Amino acid sequence: MLEAGHLYGGAALYRRFPVRASVVTAGIPLMALTDTVGVGPVSTTSFADAIGLGKDTSTYSTTQADLNDPGSDANIGAYNTIYGLDAGRVVTVSIRDDLEIKALVSGGSTEGTDLTLLSNTASSAAGTTITDTDVGSADMAGGVVWCTRGANIGHARPIVTHNSSVSFVTTVPFPRTIAVGDEFLWVPYNVFGTGAGGIDGHADLQTTALFSQADGSIATGTGGEVMVTYLELNGISDTYVRFMLSDHILKVATT
């Protein structure tokens, strides 16, 4: 995942934190763990007590070792004395609570999986129904579907009804007939909603297995606590979601 910018502008703010679990991949969201030892990767389905986006890697160990190099920093303040010089046990984190994180959307739980391409099998003169068994059974109501081939190419609509393994239905029609063979892609995300069932595509995101991408195959409203801010709807391997961490330990006190 990448730093896409900040909602209120300005530069990134980085801090170093001790790790409580090994961080083996750079560019993943990190969270405070269950004690005061340090931070670690989020889980695929929970971003509770998030601290920000990790920028490097670090290995957690309880083995005693002198990893400090007293000559490496002439300005050792209290913060650095605790967290800064133990280079093998700390991780750098982008911590601003208005950070927009940009994640590639994968078509499954494995990083780099292509999104599922829909090929419409029944004409919809009203421009509201996309029919293909490949819509699957995971409920995508509240997500977004867009046309990649056909008369409606470049147009996107919220998915209002998901008929399992049959079709997606929109309320606002696509501008032209949806013809047999027209192609579409979808994501379970949206930039607005209330959090209620069917209107919850803005509030949750599930990661892939290594926490570095967004799993676009899961049901809308599933995953960790986020606020989706923007969608970059492109092709099967270059579609992105931008989001902010909702449950951030530097913004809202949680118990």
C-alpha positions in Angstrom: 0.0 0.0 0.0 1.1 3.6 -0.6 0.7 7.0 0.9 -1.7 8.8 -1.4 -1.7 12.1 0.4 -3.5 13.8 3.3 -7.1 14.9 3.5 -6.1 18.3 4.9 -2.9 18.7 2.9 0.6 19.1 4.3 3.6 16.8 4.6 3.8 13.3 6.1 4.7 12.8 9.7 6.8 9.8 10.6 7.5 8.2 14.0 9.4 5.0 15.1 7.7 2.5 17.3 8.9 -0.8 18.9 7.4 -3.9 17.3 5.3 -6.5 19.2 5.1 -8.7 16.1 7.4 -9.0 13.1 6.6 -6.7 10.2 7.9 -8.6 7.1 6.3 -6.4 4.5 6.8 -2.6 4.0 3.7 -0.6 3.2 1.1 -2.3 5.4 -1.2 -0.8 8.0 0.0 -1.2 11.6 -1.9 -1.3 14.9 -1.2 -1.2 18.6 -1.3 -4.7 19.9 -2.8 -6.0 23.2 -0.1 -4.8 25.6 2.4 -1.9 25.8 5.2 -3.7 24.1 4.7 -2.3 20.6 2.9 -2.4 17.3 2.4 -5.0 14.6 0.4 -5.7 11.4 -3.3 -5.3 11.4 -5.4 -8.5 10.8 -7.1 -9.0 7.5 -10.4 -8.1 9.0 -9.7 -5.6 11.8 -7.8 -2.3 12.0 -8.8 -1.6 15.6 -6.3 0.8 17.3 -4.5 1.5 14.1 -1.4 3.7 14.3 -0.7 4.3 10.6 1.1 2.9 7.5 4.4 1.1 8.1 7.2 2.2 5.9 9.8 -0.5 6.5 10.2 -3.9 8.1 11.3 -5.1 11.5 11.7 -8.4 13.3 10.3 -9.0 16.8 12.5 -10.8 19.2 12.7 -11.3 23.0 16.4 -12.3 22.8 18.7 -9.8 24.5 21.0 -8.0 22.0 22.8 -4.7 21.9 21.6 -3.2 18.7 22.3 0.4 19.6 25.0 2.5 17.9 25.5 5.5 20.2 27.5 7.3 17.6 24.7 7.2 15.0 22.6 10.0 16.4 24.1 13.1 18.1 20.7 14.2 19.2 19.4 11.4 21.4 16.3 12.7 23.2 14.1 10.8 25.5 12.0 9.4 22.5 15.0 8.1 20.6 16.5 6.7 23.8 13.5 4.5 24.2 12.5 3.7 20.6 14.8 5.2 18.1 18.2 3.4 18.1 17.2 -0.2 18.5 17.2 -0.5 14.8 16.4 -4.1 14.6 13.3 -3.8 16.9 11.5 -0.7 15.6 9.5 0.2 12.6 8.9 3.6 10.9 5.2 4.6 10.6 3.4 7.3 8.8 1.1 8.4 11.6 -1.1 11.3 10.6 -4.8 10.4 11.2 -5.9 12.1 7.9 -3.5 9.9 5.8 -5.1 8.6 2.6 -3.8 5.1 2.0 -3.9 3.8 -1.6 -4.3 0.0 -2.0 -4.4 -2.1 -5.2 -7.6 -4.1 -5.3 -7.0 -7.8 -5.7 -9.6 -10.2 -7.0 -9.1 -12.5 -4.1 -7.2 -13.1 -0.8 -3.9 -13.6 -2.6 -1.9 -10.5 -3.7 -2.0 -9.7 -7.4 -5.2 -11.7 -8.3 -7.0 -10.2 -11.2 -10.5 -8.9 -10.7 -13.4 -11.0 -12.0 -14.5 -9.8 -15.4 -18.3 -9.9 -16.0 -19.7 -10.6 -19.5 -23.3 -9.6 -19.6 -25.6 -12.5 -20.8 -29.0 -10.8 -21.1 -29.8 -7.5 -22.7 -31.1 -4.7 -20.4 -32.8 -2.0 -22.4 -33.4 -0.1 -19.2 -29.7 -0.1 -18.4 -30.1 -1.3 -14.9 -29.3 -5.0 -14.8 -26.0 -6.8 -15.4 -26.4 -10.5 -15.7 -23.6 -13.1 -15.2 -23.3 -16.0 -12.9 -19.8 -14.7 -12.1 -21.3 -12.0 -9.8 -20.9 -14.8 -7.2 -22.6 -15.2 -3.9 -20.7 -12.6 -1.7 -23.2 -9.8 -1.3 -21.9 -6.7 -3.2 -24.9 -4.4 -2.6 -23.4 -1.1 -1.7 -20.3 -1.6 -3.9 -19.7 -0.1 -7.4 -19.8 -1.7 -10.8 -18.4 -0.1 -14.0 -18.4 -0.8 -17.7 -15.1 -1.6 -19.4 -16.4 -2.7 -22.8 -19.6 -1.7 -24.6 -21.8 1.4 -25.1 -21.5 2.3 -21.4 -17.7 2.2 -21.2 -16.3 4.5 -18.6 -19.6 4.8 -16.6 -20.0 3.5 -13.1 -23.0 2.9 -10.8 -23.6 1.8 -7.2 -24.8 -1.8 -6.9 -28.2 -1.6 -5.2 -29.3 -5.2 -5.5 -27.2 -8.3 -5.7 -29.0 -11.4 -6.9 -26.7 -14.2 -5.8 -24.8 -15.8 -8.8 -27.3 -14.1 -11.1 -27.1 -10.3 -11.5 -26.3 -6.9 -10.2 -29.0 -4.3 -10.3 -28.6 -0.5 -10.2 -31.2 2.2 -9.4 -29.8 4.9 -11.6 -29.6 3.4 -15.0 -26.5 3.3 -17.2 -27.1 5.8 -20.0 -27.5 3.2 -22.8 -28.8 -0.3 -23.2 -26.6 -3.0 -21.5 -26.1 -5.4 -24.4 -25.1 -9.1 -24.4 -21.3 -9.3 -24.3 -20.8 -5.9 -22.6 -18.1 -6.2 -19.9 -18.0 -4.9 -16.4 -15.9 -5.0 -13.3 -16.9 -4.3 -9.7 -15.5 -3.6 -6.2 -17.2 -3.9 -2.8 -16.4 -0.3 -2.0 -18.1 3.1 -2.3 -17.3 6.6 -1.3 -20.6 7.2 0.6 -23.0 5.3 2.8 -24.5 5.1 6.2 -23.1 1.8 7.4 -26.5 0.1 7.2 -26.8 -3.2 5.2 -26.6 -2.5 1.5 -25.2 1.0 2.1 -22.0 0.0 3.8 -19.4 0.1 1.0 -17.6 3.1 2.5 -16.8 1.8 6.0 -14.9 -1.4 5.8 -12.0 -3.0 3.9 -10.5 -6.4 4.1 -6.8 -7.0 3.2 -5.2 -9.7 1.3 -3.2 -12.4 3.1 0.0 -10.3 3.4 -1.9 -7.1 4.3 -0.5 -5.2 1.3 -3.6 -5.0 -0.9 -7.4 -4.8 -0.7 -9.4 -8.0 -1.1 -12.1 -7.1 -3.6 -13.8 -10.5 -3.5 -15.3 -10.2 -0.1 -18.8 -9.0 0.7 -19.4 -5.3 1.0 -19.2 -4.1 4.6 -16.7 -6.7 5.5 -13.2 -6.1 7.1 -11.4 -3.5 9.0 -12.6 -0.1 10.1 -11.9 2.5 7.4 -13.4 5.4 5.5 -13.2 5.0 1.8 -12.3 8.4 0.2 -11.8 7.7 -3.5 -11.9 4.9 -6.1 -9.6 4.6 -9.1 -11.7 2.3 -11.4 -9.5 1.0 -14.1 -8.9 -2.6 -15.3 -8.6 -6.1 -13.8 -5.1 -5.5 -12.4 -4.8 -1.7 -11.9 -7.9 -0.7 -9.9 -7.2 1.1 -6.6 -9.2 2.1 -3.4 -8.1 5.0 -1.2 -9.1 5.0 2.4 -8.4 6.5 5.9 -8.1 4.5 9.1 -11.2 5.1 11.2 -10.2 3.6 14.5 -6.9 5.6 14.9 -5.2 5.7 18.3 -4.1 9.3 17.8 -7.6 10.6 16.9 -10.2 8.9 19.1 -9.7 7.3 22.5 -11.1 3.7 22.5 -11.3 1.2 25.3 
